[in-house]
């Protein structure tokens, strides 16, 4: 009974993770700007990958595999925002110009130099 419930929850988590990952891929393909693409890949991609790893933890009935999957979720949620921030900062410092949709650039000072 509990095993069946865990399998159904795992399938639901896998489906939700696949949908989030698909949305991240569509965002990377369709969005016009590097920063927007990075946002789609880091946010939806991390949630999608985390849900897929959670599905692995729910469906497998081995404690070692489930523990590794949970540790993988934590690692993914800790490293993805940091790496996206560092990539965005590096692209801003090299002079990448954002799309016209970005109205305010808070990292530029009045003299035109970067604050970082």
Secondary structure, DSSP 8 states (H G I E B T S, - for coil): -HHHHHHHHHHHHHHHHHHHHHHHHHHHHH-SSHHHHHHHHHHHHHHHHHHHHHHHHHH---HHHHHHHHHHHHHHHHHHHHHHHHHHHHHHHTT----TT----TTB-TTS-B--
